[in-house]
Amino acid sequence: MGESIDICVNGEPRSIAAGSSVAMLLAEHGLHPQRVAVEVNERLVRRADFDAAVLCPRDRIEIVTLVGGG
């Protein structure tokens, strides 16, 4: 098994594989990238950058699911 790092996702501690990106984290949670907004350490990550945004130990990630309606 590869190395892992500890992060916090929506206030909950998690361990993920070292080198994981935001896109990989979303896939692991079964979330569609077009239906969420993601902040890493209180900075919004653009959807275009999900693949390139590599997570680091102790990063704080907030994932908000976007819901339409009216």
N, C-alpha and C positions, 0 to 999 in steps of 0.2 A: 504494500500500500504506500502511496506517495505521501509527501509532507503535507500537513494541514496548517491552517491559520485560524485564529479566533477573531470573529467579527460580531457585530450586533446588528440584527435586522428587526426593524420596528420594535426596538426595545428588548428583544430576546437574544441572548447569547447563542451563537452558532459556530460550528467549525466547518470550514470548506477547504477544498484542495488549494494549495498554494498556486498562484498564477491564474486563479479564476477571474473572469471578467464579469461585469454587470450582466451581460447577455447570458453567460453560463449560469449565474445565480438565478436569473428569471426562468430559464429553462428547467433548472433543478426544481423550482417551485411550481412549474406548470403554468407560468404566467406569460401571456402574449405581450410582446414589447410595445405594440401599438395601443394597448389598453392600460398602460401604467405610466406613472411619473416616478422618477427615481432621484433621490438625493443621496450623495455620499459626503459625509461630514458637513452637512448643511449647505452643500453646493449642488444645484440642479445639474444632472447629467443629460445632455441632449441625446435623443434616441439614436442619432447618427453616430454617437460615440460609445454606445453600449458595448460593442465588441472590443474596442480599444481601451475601455476603462477597467484596468486591472485593479483588483481589490488588494489592500494591504492589511497586515495585522492591526487589530483594534479599530478598523474603519467602522463608522456608524452609518448604516444604510436605512433609509426610509423608503418604503415602496407604497405608493398610493394607487389603488385601482380606480380608474376613471369609469364612471357610470353615467350613461346618457338617460335622458327621460324628459318628461315634460307634462 
